[in-house]
Amino acid sequence: MFKKLEEYDLVIMLMAIALTCFGVVMVYSASSVMAAKRFHDGFFFLKRQGIFALLGFALMLWTMRINYQFWRKLAAPILLGCIVLLVLVLIPGIGSSVGGASRWIRLPGFNLQPSEIAKIALIMYMAYSLDRKQDKIKQLGPGFVSYMLILVVMLGLLLKQPDMGSALTLAAVAIIMLFAAGTRLVYIISIVLMSMPFIYFLIMNVAYRKRRIMSFLDPWQDPQNSGFQIIQSWLAFGTGGLFGVGLGEGKQKLFYLPEAHTDFILAVVGEELGFLGVIVIIGMFFLLVQRAMRIAVAAPDTFGRFLALGIAVLFGIEALVNMCVVTGMVPTKGLALPFISYGGSSLLISLFAVGILLNISSGLKISAISLKEET
């Protein structure tokens, strides 16, 4: 029997719906001129993102009605299937390459991005496994190394695409979940220190990654090439000021700001809706993550706690990193802003994850002051 709507966390539901609808509007504003020139249809990206949003809402409503324990028994098969997809995307003829990166599997009317599925797949599996291994989590072999082996396989496949942004996000989520589960801090510190030379090698021995670091340190050294994107992003924020120039009135999206409707869509928000518009978006993400963390604390079992925690951490990291990238606080990374950036795979997986959060929240009484399981 279906539960009443008020039994779910309506704050998370409203934040997800509001961010998605806002994203559809901003995708149109950021892409209409470019779409008209490239596809002779100014509504090209709007129509596609609108369809993804409707499908995502349907997926969210379906997922929130499914007992989250259902995903426990599917966690391992989903992870295995995801690894297969990460392999398939590297096979010529199956994987689709754009800009030198092979990150998509071309389907009729849709490009599937397995890296987006990998994020929720790893969270599901770790929640399932951490629930089963609570008594072994402090042990080096079954409690730490076993997870690192799985993580290394997935990171290796992601770096092969290459997709370093998703790889680092996946690693951060896994490490935080292990820390929350009680893994010895010395293991975590050791693996982080051991990975630093490898990360340095990946960055400094790959030309385009090295250029990104150099442009991060001094974008004005090469303002027409490696520093161009972040400079245009700064100009967008600077032009927007406090209140913005008005929705649809931005100029940086007119072939100045690359990836205006995807990774750098927040810069368009900053120009058109100003500092106040950006603050509202930050506040909505903060509220979404905060409520998700509350659900994790109040969840009635270990699997639900780690599942909600992983999703909360994923949303928080993706939003934070994207915001830091577009403001020049960290080097440029190809990481979408959840719910808002253009992209079907990201939006569908994000709303799927929200549906899981909502199901965990059902039956819990979560107020602004305290958390307790409803009796």
Residue pairs with C-beta under 8 A, 6 or more apart in sequence:
2 65
3 65
3 362
7 362
7 363
8 64
8 358
8 359
8 361
8 362
9 291
9 295
9 357
9 358
9 361
9 364
9 366
11 287
11 291
12 288
12 291
12 292
12 295
12 354
12 357
12 358
12 361
13 354
13 358
15 284
15 285
15 287
15 288
15 291
16 60
16 288
16 339
16 350
16 351
16 354
17 57
18 284
19 281
19 284
19 285
19 288
19 338
19 339
19 340
20 53
20 56
20 57
20 339
20 340
20 347
20 351
21 53
22 281
22 339
22 340
23 49
23 53
23 265
23 337
23 339
23 340
23 341
23 342
23 347
24 46
24 49
24 50
24 53
25 247
26 261
26 265
26 268
26 269
26 340
27 45
27 46
27 49
27 261
27 265
27 340
27 341
27 342
28 43
28 45
28 46
28 49
29 247
29 248
29 250
29 253
29 268
29 272
30 250
30 253
30 260
30 261
30 265
30 268
30 342
31 44
31 45
31 46
31 253
31 260
31 261
31 342
32 42
32 43
32 45
32 46
33 42
33 253
33 254
33 255
34 253
34 255
34 260
34 261
35 41
35 42
35 43
35 44
35 45
35 46
36 42
38 44
45 261
45 342
48 342
48 344
49 342
49 344
49 347
52 343
52 344
52 347
52 348
53 347
55 348
56 347
56 348
56 350
56 351
56 352
57 351
59 348
59 351
59 352
59 355
60 351
60 352
60 354
60 355
60 358
61 355
62 355
63 352
63 354
63 355
63 356
63 358
63 359
64 354
64 355
64 356
64 358
64 359
64 362
65 359
66 355
66 359
67 359
68 303
68 304
68 307
68 356
68 359
68 360
69 303
71 78
71 124
71 128
71 307
71 356
72 127
72 128
72 131
72 303
74 124
75 124
75 125
75 127
75 128
75 129
76 125
76 128
78 121
78 124
78 125
79 121
79 122
79 124
79 125
79 150
81 121
82 114
82 117
82 118
82 121
82 122
82 154
83 153
83 154
83 157
85 105
85 112
85 114
85 117
86 114
86 115
86 118
86 154
86 157
86 158
87 157
88 94
88 95
88 105
88 114
89 95
89 102
89 103
89 104
89 105
89 114
89 161
90 102
90 157
90 160
90 161
94 105
95 102
95 103
95 104
95 105
96 102
96 103
96 104
96 105
96 106
96 111
98 104
101 161
101 162
101 163
101 334
102 161
103 113
103 114
103 115
103 161
103 163
104 111
104 112
104 113
105 111
105 112
105 113
105 114
106 112
110 344
111 344
111 345
112 345
113 343
113 345
113 346
115 158
115 161
115 163
115 166
116 166
116 343
116 345
116 346
116 348
116 349
117 345
117 349
118 154
118 158
118 166
118 170
119 166
119 169
119 170
119 173
119 314
119 349
120 311
120 314
120 349
120 352
120 353
122 150
122 151
122 154
122 170
122 173
122 174
122 310
123 173
123 177
123 307
123 310
123 311
123 314
124 307
124 310
125 150
126 147
126 174
126 177
126 178
126 306
126 310
127 177
127 303
127 304
127 305
127 306
127 307
127 309
127 310
128 303
129 146
129 147
130 137
130 177
130 178
130 181
130 302
130 306
131 301
131 302
131 303
131 306
133 142
133 143
134 181
134 302
136 142
136 143
137 143
137 178
137 181
137 182
137 183
138 182
138 183
138 184
140 184
140 187
143 183
144 178
144 183
144 184
144 187
147 174
147 178
148 191
151 170
151 171
151 174
154 167
154 170
155 167
155 170
155 171
158 164
158 166
158 167
158 170
159 167
159 202
162 206
163 334
164 202
164 209
164 333
165 321
165 333
165 334
165 335
166 335
168 333
169 314
169 317
169 318
169 321
169 335
171 195
172 313
172 317
173 310
173 313
173 314
173 317
175 188
175 191
175 192
176 309
176 313
177 306
177 309
177 310
177 313
178 188
179 185
179 188
180 306
180 309
181 306
202 209
203 209
203 210
203 213
204 210
204 213
211 222
211 225
211 226
212 226
212 331
212 332
213 331
214 221
214 222
214 226
215 221
215 222
215 226
215 227
215 230
215 331
215 332
216 230
216 328
216 330
216 331
216 332
218 227
219 226
219 227
219 230
219 231
219 328
220 227
220 231
221 227
222 228
223 231
228 258
229 257
229 258
229 259
229 264
229 332
230 328
230 332
232 252
232 256
232 257
232 258
232 267
233 252
233 257
233 264
233 267
233 326
233 327
233 328
234 327
234 328
235 252
235 256
236 250
236 252
236 257
236 267
236 268
236 270
236 271
237 267
237 270
237 271
237 275
237 278
237 327
239 245
239 250
239 251
239 252
239 271
240 250
240 270
240 271
240 272
240 273
240 274
240 275
240 277
241 274
241 275
242 274
242 275
242 276
243 273
243 274
243 275
243 276
244 270
244 271
244 272
244 273
244 274
244 276
244 277
245 251
245 271
245 272
245 274
246 272
247 272
247 273
248 272
249 272
250 268
250 271
250 272
251 271
252 260
252 267
252 268
252 271
253 260
253 261
253 268
253 271
257 264
257 267
257 268
258 264
260 267
260 268
261 268
261 341
261 342
262 336
262 341
262 342
262 343
263 322
263 325
263 326
263 333
263 334
263 335
263 336
263 337
263 341
264 325
264 326
265 337
265 340
265 341
265 342
266 278
266 281
266 322
266 323
266 326
266 337
266 340
267 326
269 277
269 278
269 281
269 340
270 277
270 278
270 326
273 280
281 340
282 323
285 315
285 316
285 319
285 338
288 315
289 312
289 315
289 316
289 319
291 366
292 308
292 311
292 312
292 315
292 357
293 308
293 309
293 312
294 366
294 371
295 308
295 312
295 357
295 360
295 361
295 364
295 366
296 304
296 305
296 306
296 308
296 309
296 312
297 305
297 371
298 364
298 366
298 371
298 372
298 373
299 305
299 307
299 308
299 360
299 364
300 363
300 364
300 373
304 360
307 356
307 360
308 356
308 357
308 360
311 353
311 354
311 356
311 357
312 357
314 353
315 338
315 350
315 353
318 335
318 336
318 337
318 338
319 337
319 338
321 330
321 333
321 335
322 335
322 336
322 337
322 341
323 337
324 330
325 331
325 332
325 333
325 335
336 342
336 343
336 346
338 346
338 350
339 347
339 350
339 351
363 373
363 374
364 371
364 372
364 373
364 374
365 371
365 372
365 373
365 374
